[in-house]
Amino acid sequence: MASLSHRYAAGQREEVWSEIRDLGPVPSRLTADVDAVATETMRRVNRHVERLATAYVELGLVPAGGGGHDAADPVRIRPTADDPADLARLSRKIGRIPAALRACLTEVGAVALYGDCPALGLYYDQRPTPSGAETVLPDPLATPDVDLLRMDWDDYRTDPARWWTRPGRLPGQKFPFAFAPDELHKANYSGATQDVLLPDRRADPMLHGVGGRDGITLVEYLRLSITWGGCPGWSLSTAAPPSALQPLMTTPDF
């Protein structure tokens, strides 16, 4: 029987990830195979991220607050050669980090496509006067890097109870890694975060806090985001997305 990674490479992408999710905790005999699928998935995600980051900047994106990114590439912090070893050390402290998240951190790194870009319907500091039309929260794509995981973990260890302020959560459940700001924060409203709860022995963890998408997993969210040109919030709107966004929309190859 062909391995999961061979089937994934042959084009059975959604089927393979569905089977991986059905596994629940990944058995040790499949760890290497699942890791290979996750790595190839995030390499493909990274190619889309590069395409979108370039396009957003060319369309005039002014990143929100600079985001800690450098002037040469204001929306990206790429992975470094040290990241896999740093992540392995963090995993020994935190516990199991899901394969999809590990690969996202080491293959994609940080991207922040939120800020002001009227051509794409993105507003942060330059919000126009309300017109009475439907308010769309585009939820532009943002992903973290290993440094953010380290900082979040260090903060969590100093005061775990402070991290459990959202309804329905109890202190001490798990470490809620803030994968990204939620769609409200990305639009400069008071909001929260999109969280992955760690540790987790599943390969494709749930991404909590995505508006209108209860139960969505990390890979599913990234697939939805790339489908909508990096702004998956438009999938919940009856309005047409901005004309400049439409050429960036595509069918994901992961």
Summary of the structure (lengths in Angstrom):
residues: 254
radius of gyration: 18.0
end to end distance: 21.5
largest distance: 59.5
contacts: 776
relative contact order: 0.15
helix: 45%
strand: 13%
